[in-house]
Amino acid sequence: MSWQPHEITPETVAAPATAAGLVDHLRAEAALDHLLTEHKALVFRGFGVTPETLESAIDLLLPNRLAYVHGNSPRTKVGKNVYTSTEYPPEYTISMHNELSYAATWPARLMFFCEVAPTTGGATPIVDGTAWLEALDDEVRDAFAAGVRYTQNLHDGLGLGKSWQDTFESTDRDQVQELLTDSGATWEWKRDGGLRVHMVRPSTIKHPVNHNEVWFNQSDQWHSAALGDETAAALARIMPEDELPQSVTFADGSPIPGEYAIQVRDRGLEVAVDVPWNSGDLMLIDNISVGHGRRSFTGPRRVLVAMSD
């Protein structure tokens, strides 16, 4: 049987089917860290959590909640370091990725909360990073061995993609420069007030506890081939690739073949496990062991996300 997340319900842990029952269970669960490392993803169903009762559960699942600094996807902040999940049109599937894997530091845990379940579809696929790595052709794994180089072009408030102010949750240039220096990135301020950032990162890492090697980069999402032929062609007509909001090459600056990026994207989705949502469900994932995405959907789906180190 292929890997599956571990499901926790009021029945399996002999707890009341209430948000308070979940909180009491989490307070008494001394082995939560071990459970997460062992199972890689935990799904909590049937506890009737609401936005009003969510805070207590988050505090136990994510003891040190982080801001979404240097995040590249569109989100809305709705609470204390709680955000909407990526706000892409519902008809699109979001491919697999580990949160902030392109950055110098990344969250160890992610928590998802389903406030409103979709009418159809809208599952969150999750993928075991070791299985994703093993699903790739040897030729592709070998090509990525030296890592990847990400480029971001962040505008100053008007343009394609995100602004540098939104990306770093700051309007202070000195603060942003300090953050980038600490991360090992290189950058330049452009004449129009925008910011170009370059980052060289590994393509795989080893989990700090179980030492499993996992695929851990967002090369496919940053590659123009993943935009689709029509979108990529339209953008190519108006700007060179290194002027796009985000782009990626191999670490030495040589281009990544489009078919490699497509294989990475498609194999990740092929070996993923779909987690469907009911309103009130929670999921906690190990962000190193497990990548996540989103299936297309209809209806008013609203899933919130928070993260911690």
Buried (B, 14 or more C-beta within 10 A) or exposed (E): EEBBBBBBEBEEBEBEEBBBBBBBBBEEBEEBEEBBBBBBBBBBBBBBBEBEBBEBBBBBBBEEBBBBBBBBBEBEEBEEBBBBBBEEEBEEBBBBBBBBBBBBEBBBBBBBBBBBBBEEBBBBBBBBBBBBBEBBEEEBBEBBEBBBBBBBBBBBEEBEBBBBBBBBBBEEBEEBBEBBEEBEBEBEBEEEBBBBBBBBBBBBBEBEBBEBEBBBBBBBBBBBBBBEEEEBEEBEEEEEBEBBBBBBBBBEEEEBBBEBBBBBBBBBBEBBBEBBBEBBBBBBBBBBBBBBBBBBBEEEBBBBBBBBE
